[in-house]
Each structure stands twice: as C-alpha cells, then as structure tokens.
Amino acid sequence: MKEVIAFVQASGGLDYAKAAMERYSAAAFAILDQMPDSAAKTAMRELVVYVTQRRK
C-alpha cells in the first residue's frame, strides 16, 4: 500500500484530484447560484463545502 501512495503522490495524482474537485465544486456553486434561496439550496452549498474541505 505504501508503494501505491508514493506512486500517486509522485505522479501528481493528488494535485490532479484536488484540481478536479475544485472545478466540480465551482460548477456546483455556479448552478446553485442560479436557484432561488431556500433551505435546500443552503443545504446543498453546505454539503459541497463539507465534502471538499474535510480532512478525513
């Protein structure tokens, strides 16, 4: 397992995944910004933040 983690880190896999996550979250916020304010919109925004900013 250590070899796999080292390979992913060395090959830029984590940087690629982080950049993809940032693109998808920006797209999600752009879509949500077009919706009227509601409890559901707030919950979805909080979910995107939680998923993209959690550490473990």
Helices and strands as residue ranges (DSSP letters): H 2-10, H 13-33, H 39-53
